[in-house]
């Protein structure tokens, strides 16, 4: 079992930045691949970025490339999502999730946090 708690969301103007954090606890959280997803009102949850547990390899959705950076500090059992140059279309609830495999598929993630709201005003 892994428990995940996100923080760092809020209201920001377009062009601004936010850093989301995801604190993990439980059994060997550093061994899991971690992902960030988001869900806007009326839309399906979508993949944003992921980082593997062993080597820290990263992968981003096209919408996140060049603006977002995912990282992890295994000593603190925490995963981060640095979001720069934010746009109104980035407005969503952001979720972190843990998977035993390296994947971008939503249904392959075993554990999910409660989400944190990010609102970008124009």
C-alpha beads as a LAMMPS data file, in Angstrom:
LAMMPS data file: protein, C-alpha beads

122 atoms
121 bonds

1 atom types
1 bond types

-500.0 500.0 xlo xhi
-500.0 500.0 ylo yhi
-500.0 500.0 zlo zhi

Masses

1 110.0

Atoms # bond

1 1 1 0.000 0.000 0.000
2 1 1 1.141 3.502 -0.855
3 1 1 -0.526 6.696 0.316
4 1 1 -0.168 9.876 -1.725
5 1 1 -0.889 13.463 -0.710
6 1 1 -0.632 16.321 -3.194
7 1 1 -0.079 19.970 -2.333
8 1 1 0.951 23.193 -3.997
9 1 1 -2.053 23.967 -6.135
10 1 1 -3.631 27.395 -6.279
11 1 1 -4.625 30.351 -8.384
12 1 1 -2.030 31.865 -10.707
13 1 1 -2.079 34.262 -13.617
14 1 1 -1.267 33.105 -17.127
15 1 1 2.490 32.970 -17.605
16 1 1 3.091 32.227 -13.951
17 1 1 4.521 29.177 -12.228
18 1 1 3.516 26.649 -9.606
19 1 1 5.275 23.680 -8.068
20 1 1 3.159 20.737 -7.059
21 1 1 4.381 18.219 -4.516
22 1 1 3.287 14.662 -3.896
23 1 1 4.310 13.108 -0.595
24 1 1 4.313 9.328 -0.587
25 1 1 4.195 6.988 2.364
26 1 1 3.787 3.286 2.875
27 1 1 5.648 0.320 1.490
28 1 1 8.729 1.178 -0.627
29 1 1 7.280 4.239 -2.374
30 1 1 10.624 5.000 -4.014
31 1 1 10.384 1.780 -6.032
32 1 1 7.246 2.933 -7.825
33 1 1 7.006 4.820 -11.064
34 1 1 5.174 8.066 -10.378
35 1 1 2.898 10.024 -12.637
36 1 1 1.036 13.297 -12.711
37 1 1 -2.384 13.447 -14.305
38 1 1 -4.995 16.159 -14.569
39 1 1 -8.717 16.397 -15.036
40 1 1 -10.552 19.492 -16.177
41 1 1 -14.320 19.899 -15.694
42 1 1 -16.244 17.805 -18.186
43 1 1 -13.124 16.112 -19.494
44 1 1 -11.438 12.790 -18.949
45 1 1 -8.396 12.458 -16.760
46 1 1 -5.265 12.843 -18.860
47 1 1 -1.611 12.010 -18.491
48 1 1 0.803 14.901 -17.875
49 1 1 4.203 13.433 -16.921
50 1 1 5.819 10.406 -15.351
51 1 1 9.120 9.486 -13.744
52 1 1 10.465 5.997 -13.208
53 1 1 11.492 4.772 -9.793
54 1 1 14.844 3.184 -10.528
55 1 1 16.592 5.466 -13.017
56 1 1 14.406 8.544 -12.864
57 1 1 13.671 8.543 -16.560
58 1 1 10.972 10.998 -17.525
59 1 1 8.279 11.299 -20.164
60 1 1 5.853 14.134 -20.873
61 1 1 2.624 14.725 -22.666
62 1 1 3.009 17.058 -25.629
63 1 1 1.078 19.734 -23.751
64 1 1 3.665 19.640 -20.949
65 1 1 6.900 19.431 -22.911
66 1 1 9.147 22.440 -22.457
67 1 1 6.983 23.929 -19.696
68 1 1 6.662 21.262 -16.985
69 1 1 9.374 19.316 -15.193
70 1 1 8.775 16.208 -13.114
71 1 1 11.346 15.205 -10.510
72 1 1 11.591 13.087 -7.406
73 1 1 13.526 13.112 -4.148
74 1 1 13.562 9.518 -2.953
75 1 1 15.130 10.497 0.360
76 1 1 12.006 12.543 1.061
77 1 1 9.617 10.195 -0.765
78 1 1 8.344 13.190 -2.671
79 1 1 7.627 13.820 -6.341
80 1 1 7.387 17.296 -7.795
81 1 1 5.843 18.898 -10.841
82 1 1 7.311 22.270 -11.674
83 1 1 4.929 24.097 -13.979
84 1 1 6.093 27.208 -15.819
85 1 1 4.479 29.415 -18.445
86 1 1 1.067 28.318 -17.283
87 1 1 -1.923 28.778 -19.565
88 1 1 -5.649 28.959 -18.800
89 1 1 -6.047 25.562 -20.447
90 1 1 -3.830 24.069 -17.735
91 1 1 -6.659 24.657 -15.267
92 1 1 -7.589 21.300 -13.754
93 1 1 -7.384 19.117 -10.701
94 1 1 -3.923 17.579 -10.682
95 1 1 -3.394 14.087 -9.318
96 1 1 -0.267 12.129 -8.572
97 1 1 -0.298 8.386 -8.886
98 1 1 1.988 5.395 -8.339
99 1 1 2.479 2.408 -10.579
100 1 1 4.537 -0.774 -10.364
101 1 1 5.372 -0.416 -14.034
102 1 1 6.698 2.451 -16.127
103 1 1 3.656 3.598 -18.068
104 1 1 1.499 6.523 -19.112
105 1 1 -1.729 4.510 -19.021
106 1 1 -4.136 5.824 -16.408
107 1 1 -5.589 2.421 -15.593
108 1 1 -2.133 0.991 -14.865
109 1 1 -1.652 3.211 -11.836
110 1 1 -2.445 1.489 -8.574
111 1 1 -2.549 4.344 -6.089
112 1 1 -3.868 7.883 -6.390
113 1 1 -3.810 11.023 -4.325
114 1 1 -6.847 13.168 -3.626
115 1 1 -5.865 15.862 -6.110
116 1 1 -4.978 19.537 -5.905
117 1 1 -6.717 22.311 -7.823
118 1 1 -4.733 24.463 -10.236
119 1 1 -6.498 27.486 -11.676
120 1 1 -4.835 29.707 -14.259
121 1 1 -6.505 33.036 -14.915
122 1 1 -6.181 34.886 -18.217

Bonds

1 1 1 2
2 1 2 3
3 1 3 4
4 1 4 5
5 1 5 6
6 1 6 7
7 1 7 8
8 1 8 9
9 1 9 10
10 1 10 11
11 1 11 12
12 1 12 13
13 1 13 14
14 1 14 15
15 1 15 16
16 1 16 17
17 1 17 18
18 1 18 19
19 1 19 20
20 1 20 21
21 1 21 22
22 1 22 23
23 1 23 24
24 1 24 25
25 1 25 26
26 1 26 27
27 1 27 28
28 1 28 29
29 1 29 30
30 1 30 31
31 1 31 32
32 1 32 33
33 1 33 34
34 1 34 35
35 1 35 36
36 1 36 37
37 1 37 38
38 1 38 39
39 1 39 40
40 1 40 41
41 1 41 42
42 1 42 43
43 1 43 44
44 1 44 45
45 1 45 46
46 1 46 47
47 1 47 48
48 1 48 49
49 1 49 50
50 1 50 51
51 1 51 52
52 1 52 53
53 1 53 54
54 1 54 55
55 1 55 56
56 1 56 57
57 1 57 58
58 1 58 59
59 1 59 60
60 1 60 61
61 1 61 62
62 1 62 63
63 1 63 64
64 1 64 65
65 1 65 66
66 1 66 67
67 1 67 68
68 1 68 69
69 1 69 70
70 1 70 71
71 1 71 72
72 1 72 73
73 1 73 74
74 1 74 75
75 1 75 76
76 1 76 77
77 1 77 78
78 1 78 79
79 1 79 80
80 1 80 81
81 1 81 82
82 1 82 83
83 1 83 84
84 1 84 85
85 1 85 86
86 1 86 87
87 1 87 88
88 1 88 89
89 1 89 90
90 1 90 91
91 1 91 92
92 1 92 93
93 1 93 94
94 1 94 95
95 1 95 96
96 1 96 97
97 1 97 98
98 1 98 99
99 1 99 100
100 1 100 101
101 1 101 102
102 1 102 103
103 1 103 104
104 1 104 105
105 1 105 106
106 1 106 107
107 1 107 108
108 1 108 109
109 1 109 110
110 1 110 111
111 1 111 112
112 1 112 113
113 1 113 114
114 1 114 115
115 1 115 116
116 1 116 117
117 1 117 118
118 1 118 119
119 1 119 120
120 1 120 121
121 1 121 122
